Amino acid sequence: MNKLQELRDSIYTNKVVTTSNGEFLKLNSAIDPKEGKAILSILKANSEFTKTIEIGCAFGLSSLYICEGTLGRADAFHTIIDPFQKTSWKSVGINNLIKADVFNFKLIEEGSEIALPELLKKKEEFDFALIDGWHTFDHTLIDFFYLEKMIRPGGIIAIDDVHLPGINKVVRYLMNYPNLEIAYNVPMFISRKAKLRDSFLNNFFGCLKLVLPSKYYHRVLSDRVIKSDRNLKLYSSMIFFRKKIEDKREWNWYKPF
């Protein structure tokens, strides 16, 4: 067991983290172990991935998984964007990396809306990105907009907390991108009640589509009703988009989402 895994398992078991001053804090913000294992599995399966980036570090559990995924690779380097790391999070995230003898990283203490355009201007490129920062529709879309331009073809962008309404809406939009494909998702539990509801709605709106002219269909019903979370496999806590090729959409491209 390497130091990254040992420290990570200890944090999940004890549900506490430690500051550099020895203060114990309750673990109240971290990715789920299932999500972490998915990140680790994808990074290990893509042995050519060396440059990684994440938006939002908090207590550093995601950072430990990401850095373990590229452990031992020449030129492996991790970039962290977290404007609150040394304030709200008391540097716990970066201190955890140092405890695990990981030093091939840098912390950018600015908002992602400021930091990402600067990285793009410097022509930075990445193989893997995790978006887990400010969880509003606009911030998540801005994060993805810039990261997609810096991710190499074949690279992956993961988005956490897909169940939140704002992020769910962003993901629905991104699923229309012709240069993206879903590489993997971390499924959430679906209750029997939710399955029955979705089945009923699918049958009902399927019949409605037969009698309602197509030009009115999207006007009358929201896309989230027409295309349920279940049908789109959005009962997920985290989703992974693979960038197949560079974005070649026309200037006026649009699809309902």
N, C-alpha and C positions, 0 to 999 in steps of 0.2 A: 504494500500500500504506500503510495507516494504522499508527501506532506500536504499537497493540495486536497487530496481525498480525505486524509486523516483529519485535517482541520475542518473541512466541510461537514463530514459525518458527525464530528463532535458538536458543532453548532446546531445542527438539526436535532440531535439527540437531547442536548441540554436546553435548547431553545433560548440561549443567551449568547451575546457577543461581548467582547471585552475591548475597551478603549486602550490607547497607549498608556494612559494613566492608571490602568488597572480597574477602571470602573465597569461594573457589569450592567449591561442594558438588555432589556427583553427583546427577543427577536420578533419584531412586528412588521417587517417588510423584507420579503425574500421571494424568489421564484420557487415554485413547487418542485420537489425532487424529481417528479416525472418530467417536468419541463427541462430541468437541468440535465437529466440523463439523455433527453432527446438532443439537446445542444451538443453534449459530449459525443454522442453516437454519430451525429452528422459531421462534426469536425474530424473525428477519427476516420470516418469513411472517406473523407476527401483529404488525402494526405498532402495534396498540393497547397492547401490553405495555410497561409502563414500570417497574413495581415488581417487583424480583427479589430472591431470597434463596437462599443456599446454606448447607448444613450441612457443614462441613469445607472448608478452603481450601488447606492445605498450602503448596505452592510457587506456587499461584495460577494454574495453567494454566486451570482451569475458570472462574475469575474473569475472565480475559482474554477468553475466548470469550463469556461472558455479557454483559460490559460492551460488547464489540464489537457484540453482537446488538441492543443498545438505543442504540447510539451516535447522537448527534444528536437524540434524542427529548426534547422538553420534559418536565420532571419525572422523567426517568429517574433511578432511584436503586437501588443494590444494597446489600443487607444480608448481612454475613458472620458466621456463628457458628462460632467456632473457639477453644476454650479453650487450645490449644497453639501458637497462631500465633507468639507472641513468645518461646516457650521452645523446644519441639522443632523448630519450623520457622524460628526465628531471624528472624521478620518478613519472610521472603522473599516470601511471597504478596502482602502489602499493599505492599511496596516495589516489586514488579513493576508493580502498578497505578499507583503514583505515577510510576515511570519512563515509563509509557505516557501520562502526563498525564491520568490518570483520578482524579478527586477526589470524585465523587458517590457515595461509599460510606461505610459505617460498619462497624467491627469490634466484635462483642460477644464478649468473652473469658470466656465461661461455657459450661458444658455445655448442650447443646440441651434437655435435660430440665428445665433451669432457665429458660433464655432464652425458649423458645417459649411457655410459659404466660404469661410476662410480656408478650410481644408480643400475644398473644391478649387479655389483659386490657386492653391499650391500644387494642384494636380495630383493629390493623394489618391491612392487606389487601395481597395480592400477586397478580401475574399469572403468575409462573413461579417454581418452586422446584426445587432440586437437593439430593437427599439423598445424601451421600457422607461420612458421619461414622463413628460407631462401628458396626462391621459385625455386630452381633449381632441376633438376632430381635427381642428386646424393645426395644432402642434404635431400630431402624429402624421398628418399628411405632409407637412413641411419637412419633418425628419425623413420620411420616405423619399420625398422628391429629391432631396440632395444626396441621400445615400445611394439611391438607384443610379445616379450619375457617376458615382465613385466605385461602385461594385463592379468587378470584372465579370464579363460573360462567363457563366458557369457558377458564379458566386451566389450566396444565399443571404436574404434578409429575413430575420425572424421578428415577429411582432407579438408582444405579450398582451394578456388581458383582452382577448378578442371578444369576450362576452359583454364588455362595457359598450353601451350604445354608440358613443362617438367613434370608438375604434372599430366596432362592427361595421359601421357605415363606411369608414375608410377602406377596410378590407374588401367590402362589396365593390367599391370603385376599382380597386387594384386588380380584382379578379378579371376585369375586362381588358387589362393591358395585354396586347398580343405578344409581347416579348417576355411575359412572365408565366410561370407555372407553379402550382402548389407542389412543393417537394415533400412536405410532411405536415401533419398537424397533431397536436396533443389533445385527444378527445376529452370532453367533459361528460359526466354522468347525465343521461337523459331519462327522466321519470316516465313511467307508463302513461301517466296523465298527459304529459307533453307529446308523447308519440301518438296517442289517440287524437289529440287536438290537431296536430299537424296533418294526420291522415285525413281527418274530416275536412280541414281547410283545403288540402290539395284536391280532394274530390269535388268540393263545392266550386272552387275557383276554376277548376278544369272544365266543369260544365258551363260556367259563366263565360269562359273564353270562347266556347263554341257558338254562343248566341250574340256576344258583344263584338262589334267591329273592332279590329285590331288598333285602329287609330285612336279609339277611345279607351282601350283597355288600360294602358299605362296612366292615362289621365284620371281614371276613376279610382284605381287601386295603387297603393304604394308598392314599390318594388320588394319591400320586405315581406309583404303579404303574398305577392305573386311568386316570389322565390324565397321559400322559408329557409331559416337557418339550418334546418335538418337536411333539406335538399342540397344546399351548398356546402354541407359539412362544416358549418360554422358553430356547431356546439363544441367549440374548442377553447382552450385556455391560451394556447400559443399556436401560431401558424408560421410556416416557413415558405417563403417565395424564392424560387430559383430564377435568376435572370438568364434566360436562354441566349439572347442576343442583345445588341444595343437597341435602344428605343428608336423606332423609325416611324412613329405616328405622324400623320399630317397635322398642320397647324390648327385645323378646325375639327379634330377628332373628338367624338363624344359617343358614349353609350349609356343608356339608363342604368342606374345603380340604386 
